[in-house]
Amino acid sequence: MVAMVSPSSLFLILLFLSIPFSESNLTTDYYKNSCPHLENIIRETVTSKYISVPAAAAGTLRLFFHDCMVGGCDASVLISSNPFTKAERDADINLALPGDAFDVIVRAKTALELSCPGIVSCADILALATRNFVSIAGGPFYTVMLGRKDSLESNISSVEANIPRANTTMDEIIRMFESKNFTVGEMVALSGAHTIGFSHCKEFAYRLFGYSRSTPTDPSYHPKFSAALKTLCANYKNDSDMAAF
């Protein structure tokens, strides 16, 4: 039986995730003198985006998670591919990262460049925007340590071993998180943090329509639950963005 993770534990885990795995000497007042309006600009940008696109909260949280799990919270997921190197964002598991999540970071960065050009890293913007989205969606408001540096490189080959997929086994997920010094309880809490968003039908359709030759539907699903999902996801092959919950 898995122990339940308290809200305070989730708060601590989100706080830990906001600190890059390889960075030190972060402070809460890193931009106090160089960009004093940072927090206000981030808050205004996030609030405006949330009002127009509420799903951007879940999308930005997911974007932050995908960034931090690959080499730390360094904004490498924001880097575009070039003729010589395919970047992380072009990995198949990252292709579904929502455009609104990228858009809010671009909007915040643009506003900050007008206020304090060349000062605030995209890595810090992503960390702060995620915190504000989590809070505005009803989650905890936590302090974010600042002073991250943006990565100058991003490689698609770094993604596969670090981001769990819908069909990744529990043992594989545990090993993946343990490699980053997370406990099983913290892994469960971080996985649960995704529940502010939605799940695309294509990610679990195989459990509804093609589980096995003898059993088309995963028998671990409650019959009423699987029937409801089949109705919601009936057209998933023609609509890759279709979501059930």
Secondary structure as a PSIPRED ss2 file (coil, helix, strand):
# PSIPRED VFORMAT (PSIPRED V4.0)

   1 M C   1.000  0.000  0.000
   2 V C   1.000  0.000  0.000
   3 A C   1.000  0.000  0.000
   4 M C   1.000  0.000  0.000
   5 V C   1.000  0.000  0.000
   6 S C   1.000  0.000  0.000
   7 P H   0.000  1.000  0.000
   8 S H   0.000  1.000  0.000
   9 S H   0.000  1.000  0.000
  10 L H   0.000  1.000  0.000
  11 F H   0.000  1.000  0.000
  12 L H   0.000  1.000  0.000
  13 I H   0.000  1.000  0.000
  14 L H   0.000  1.000  0.000
  15 L H   0.000  1.000  0.000
  16 F H   0.000  1.000  0.000
  17 L H   0.000  1.000  0.000
  18 S C   1.000  0.000  0.000
  19 I C   1.000  0.000  0.000
  20 P C   1.000  0.000  0.000
  21 F C   1.000  0.000  0.000
  22 S C   1.000  0.000  0.000
  23 E C   1.000  0.000  0.000
  24 S C   1.000  0.000  0.000
  25 N C   1.000  0.000  0.000
  26 L C   1.000  0.000  0.000
  27 T E   0.000  0.000  1.000
  28 T C   1.000  0.000  0.000
  29 D C   1.000  0.000  0.000
  30 Y C   1.000  0.000  0.000
  31 Y C   1.000  0.000  0.000
  32 K C   1.000  0.000  0.000
  33 N C   1.000  0.000  0.000
  34 S C   1.000  0.000  0.000
  35 C C   1.000  0.000  0.000
  36 P C   1.000  0.000  0.000
  37 H C   1.000  0.000  0.000
  38 L H   0.000  1.000  0.000
  39 E H   0.000  1.000  0.000
  40 N H   0.000  1.000  0.000
  41 I H   0.000  1.000  0.000
  42 I H   0.000  1.000  0.000
  43 R H   0.000  1.000  0.000
  44 E H   0.000  1.000  0.000
  45 T H   0.000  1.000  0.000
  46 V H   0.000  1.000  0.000
  47 T H   0.000  1.000  0.000
  48 S H   0.000  1.000  0.000
  49 K H   0.000  1.000  0.000
  50 Y H   0.000  1.000  0.000
  51 I H   0.000  1.000  0.000
  52 S H   0.000  1.000  0.000
  53 V C   1.000  0.000  0.000
  54 P C   1.000  0.000  0.000
  55 A C   1.000  0.000  0.000
  56 A H   0.000  1.000  0.000
  57 A H   0.000  1.000  0.000
  58 A H   0.000  1.000  0.000
  59 G H   0.000  1.000  0.000
  60 T H   0.000  1.000  0.000
  61 L H   0.000  1.000  0.000
  62 R H   0.000  1.000  0.000
  63 L H   0.000  1.000  0.000
  64 F H   0.000  1.000  0.000
  65 F H   0.000  1.000  0.000
  66 H H   0.000  1.000  0.000
  67 D H   0.000  1.000  0.000
  68 C H   0.000  1.000  0.000
  69 M C   1.000  0.000  0.000
  70 V C   1.000  0.000  0.000
  71 G C   1.000  0.000  0.000
  72 G C   1.000  0.000  0.000
  73 C C   1.000  0.000  0.000
  74 D C   1.000  0.000  0.000
  75 A C   1.000  0.000  0.000
  76 S H   0.000  1.000  0.000
  77 V H   0.000  1.000  0.000
  78 L H   0.000  1.000  0.000
  79 I C   1.000  0.000  0.000
  80 S C   1.000  0.000  0.000
  81 S C   1.000  0.000  0.000
  82 N C   1.000  0.000  0.000
  83 P C   1.000  0.000  0.000
  84 F C   1.000  0.000  0.000
  85 T C   1.000  0.000  0.000
  86 K C   1.000  0.000  0.000
  87 A C   1.000  0.000  0.000
  88 E H   0.000  1.000  0.000
  89 R H   0.000  1.000  0.000
  90 D H   0.000  1.000  0.000
  91 A C   1.000  0.000  0.000
  92 D H   0.000  1.000  0.000
  93 I H   0.000  1.000  0.000
  94 N H   0.000  1.000  0.000
  95 L C   1.000  0.000  0.000
  96 A C   1.000  0.000  0.000
  97 L C   1.000  0.000  0.000
  98 P C   1.000  0.000  0.000
  99 G H   0.000  1.000  0.000
 100 D H   0.000  1.000  0.000
 101 A H   0.000  1.000  0.000
 102 F H   0.000  1.000  0.000
 103 D H   0.000  1.000  0.000
 104 V H   0.000  1.000  0.000
 105 I H   0.000  1.000  0.000
 106 V H   0.000  1.000  0.000
 107 R H   0.000  1.000  0.000
 108 A H   0.000  1.000  0.000
 109 K H   0.000  1.000  0.000
 110 T H   0.000  1.000  0.000
 111 A H   0.000  1.000  0.000
 112 L H   0.000  1.000  0.000
 113 E H   0.000  1.000  0.000
 114 L H   0.000  1.000  0.000
 115 S H   0.000  1.000  0.000
 116 C C   1.000  0.000  0.000
 117 P C   1.000  0.000  0.000
 118 G C   1.000  0.000  0.000
 119 I C   1.000  0.000  0.000
 120 V C   1.000  0.000  0.000
 121 S C   1.000  0.000  0.000
 122 C H   0.000  1.000  0.000
 123 A H   0.000  1.000  0.000
 124 D H   0.000  1.000  0.000
 125 I H   0.000  1.000  0.000
 126 L H   0.000  1.000  0.000
 127 A H   0.000  1.000  0.000
 128 L H   0.000  1.000  0.000
 129 A H   0.000  1.000  0.000
 130 T H   0.000  1.000  0.000
 131 R H   0.000  1.000  0.000
 132 N H   0.000  1.000  0.000
 133 F H   0.000  1.000  0.000
 134 V H   0.000  1.000  0.000
 135 S H   0.000  1.000  0.000
 136 I H   0.000  1.000  0.000
 137 A C   1.000  0.000  0.000
 138 G C   1.000  0.000  0.000
 139 G C   1.000  0.000  0.000
 140 P C   1.000  0.000  0.000
 141 F C   1.000  0.000  0.000
 142 Y C   1.000  0.000  0.000
 143 T C   1.000  0.000  0.000
 144 V C   1.000  0.000  0.000
 145 M C   1.000  0.000  0.000
 146 L E   0.000  0.000  1.000
 147 G C   1.000  0.000  0.000
 148 R C   1.000  0.000  0.000
 149 K C   1.000  0.000  0.000
 150 D C   1.000  0.000  0.000
 151 S C   1.000  0.000  0.000
 152 L C   1.000  0.000  0.000
 153 E C   1.000  0.000  0.000
 154 S C   1.000  0.000  0.000
 155 N C   1.000  0.000  0.000
 156 I H   0.000  1.000  0.000
 157 S H   0.000  1.000  0.000
 158 S H   0.000  1.000  0.000
 159 V C   1.000  0.000  0.000
 160 E C   1.000  0.000  0.000
 161 A C   1.000  0.000  0.000
 162 N C   1.000  0.000  0.000
 163 I C   1.000  0.000  0.000
 164 P C   1.000  0.000  0.000
 165 R C   1.000  0.000  0.000
 166 A C   1.000  0.000  0.000
 167 N C   1.000  0.000  0.000
 168 T C   1.000  0.000  0.000
 169 T C   1.000  0.000  0.000
 170 M H   0.000  1.000  0.000
 171 D H   0.000  1.000  0.000
 172 E H   0.000  1.000  0.000
 173 I H   0.000  1.000  0.000
 174 I H   0.000  1.000  0.000
 175 R H   0.000  1.000  0.000
 176 M H   0.000  1.000  0.000
 177 F H   0.000  1.000  0.000
 178 E H   0.000  1.000  0.000
 179 S C   1.000  0.000  0.000
 180 K C   1.000  0.000  0.000
 181 N C   1.000  0.000  0.000
 182 F C   1.000  0.000  0.000
 183 T C   1.000  0.000  0.000
 184 V H   0.000  1.000  0.000
 185 G H   0.000  1.000  0.000
 186 E H   0.000  1.000  0.000
 187 M H   0.000  1.000  0.000
 188 V H   0.000  1.000  0.000
 189 A H   0.000  1.000  0.000
 190 L H   0.000  1.000  0.000
 191 S H   0.000  1.000  0.000
 192 G H   0.000  1.000  0.000
 193 A H   0.000  1.000  0.000
 194 H H   0.000  1.000  0.000
 195 T H   0.000  1.000  0.000
 196 I H   0.000  1.000  0.000
 197 G C   1.000  0.000  0.000
 198 F C   1.000  0.000  0.000
 199 S C   1.000  0.000  0.000
 200 H E   0.000  0.000  1.000
 201 C H   0.000  1.000  0.000
 202 K H   0.000  1.000  0.000
 203 E H   0.000  1.000  0.000
 204 F C   1.000  0.000  0.000
 205 A C   1.000  0.000  0.000
 206 Y H   0.000  1.000  0.000
 207 R H   0.000  1.000  0.000
 208 L H   0.000  1.000  0.000
 209 F H   0.000  1.000  0.000
 210 G C   1.000  0.000  0.000
 211 Y C   1.000  0.000  0.000
 212 S C   1.000  0.000  0.000
 213 R C   1.000  0.000  0.000
 214 S C   1.000  0.000  0.000
 215 T C   1.000  0.000  0.000
 216 P C   1.000  0.000  0.000
 217 T C   1.000  0.000  0.000
 218 D C   1.000  0.000  0.000
 219 P C   1.000  0.000  0.000
 220 S C   1.000  0.000  0.000
 221 Y C   1.000  0.000  0.000
 222 H C   1.000  0.000  0.000
 223 P H   0.000  1.000  0.000
 224 K H   0.000  1.000  0.000
 225 F H   0.000  1.000  0.000
 226 S H   0.000  1.000  0.000
 227 A H   0.000  1.000  0.000
 228 A H   0.000  1.000  0.000
 229 L H   0.000  1.000  0.000
 230 K H   0.000  1.000  0.000
 231 T H   0.000  1.000  0.000
 232 L H   0.000  1.000  0.000
 233 C C   1.000  0.000  0.000
 234 A C   1.000  0.000  0.000
 235 N C   1.000  0.000  0.000
 236 Y C   1.000  0.000  0.000
 237 K C   1.000  0.000  0.000
 238 N C   1.000  0.000  0.000
 239 D C   1.000  0.000  0.000
 240 S C   1.000  0.000  0.000
 241 D C   1.000  0.000  0.000
 242 M C   1.000  0.000  0.000
 243 A E   0.000  0.000  1.000
 244 A C   1.000  0.000  0.000
 245 F C   1.000  0.000  0.000
